[in-house]
Amino acid sequence: MGVFDKVKHQAQQLTGRAKEATGSATGNDELRDAGKRDQVEGKVKETGQDVKDKAAGAVQDVQDKFKGSGGGTGGSADR
């Protein structure tokens, strides 16, 4: 789901740039400002998704390390 969300947030930024450019070209301050807001929103969401993905990766790394340790201290040598 992370890749789809990232593309969606980048599309929001692209749409924002288009709105801002159109607003600037036509003298429509409301459209220009809405475009800037869309860009900021998209960037914030994309950054949040990146943090979420990195945190999930870190959790998986820790889980893998615990699974890799075998949960014990070496088997028959401890007896």
Secondary structure, DSSP 8 states (H G I E B T S, - for coil): -HHHHHHHHHHHHHHHHHHHHHHHHHT-HHHHHHHHHHHHHHHHHHHHHHHHHHHHHHHHHHHHHHHHTTTSS-GGGG-
